[in-house]
Amino acid sequence: MPKRNAIVTVQECVACGCCVKVCPKNAISIYKGTYAEINKSLCVGCRKCAKECPASVITMEVVKE
């Protein structure tokens, strides 16, 4: 299975913080109270954030090596 990282559609993110709470690697933070920001070097692609997001603005992308 290829490695994946989470990506956020920042224009639609409501900065609720649900993704921050479920991330097992603390790879997500809320940037200036406006949107979720993913630290790609910490993200392990577990998809927990995407499943938890009430606005459905987190998707997964395949990491090109």
C-alpha positions in Angstrom: 0.0 0.0 0.0 1.4 3.4 -0.9 2.2 6.0 1.7 -0.5 8.7 2.0 -0.7 12.1 3.6 -3.8 14.1 4.6 -4.6 17.3 2.8 -7.1 20.0 3.8 -9.3 22.1 1.5 -8.5 25.2 3.5 -11.1 27.4 1.9 -13.8 25.1 3.2 -12.3 24.2 6.6 -14.3 25.5 9.6 -11.4 25.1 12.1 -13.5 23.0 14.5 -10.4 21.0 15.7 -12.0 17.6 15.5 -9.1 16.4 13.4 -6.6 17.7 15.9 -8.2 15.7 18.7 -8.0 12.3 16.8 -4.5 12.6 15.2 -2.3 10.0 16.9 0.9 11.8 15.8 0.0 15.4 16.6 0.5 16.2 13.0 -2.4 18.7 12.8 -2.8 22.2 14.2 -5.3 25.0 13.7 -3.6 27.9 11.9 -4.6 31.3 13.3 -8.1 30.0 14.1 -8.9 29.7 10.4 -8.1 26.2 9.1 -6.4 22.9 9.9 -2.8 22.6 8.8 -1.2 19.2 8.3 2.5 18.6 9.1 3.3 16.2 6.3 6.5 15.0 7.9 4.5 13.8 10.9 1.4 12.5 9.1 1.3 8.7 8.8 -1.8 8.5 6.6 -4.0 6.7 9.1 -7.2 8.6 7.8 -8.6 9.2 11.3 -8.8 12.9 10.6 -10.6 12.5 7.3 -13.1 10.2 9.0 -13.7 12.6 11.9 -14.0 15.8 9.8 -17.6 17.0 10.0 -17.1 19.3 7.0 -15.5 16.5 4.9 -12.6 18.7 3.8 -9.8 16.3 4.6 -8.7 13.9 1.9 -5.7 11.7 1.4 -3.1 12.0 -1.3 -0.5 9.4 -2.3 3.0 10.5 -1.5 5.3 10.5 -4.5 8.7 9.1 -3.6 
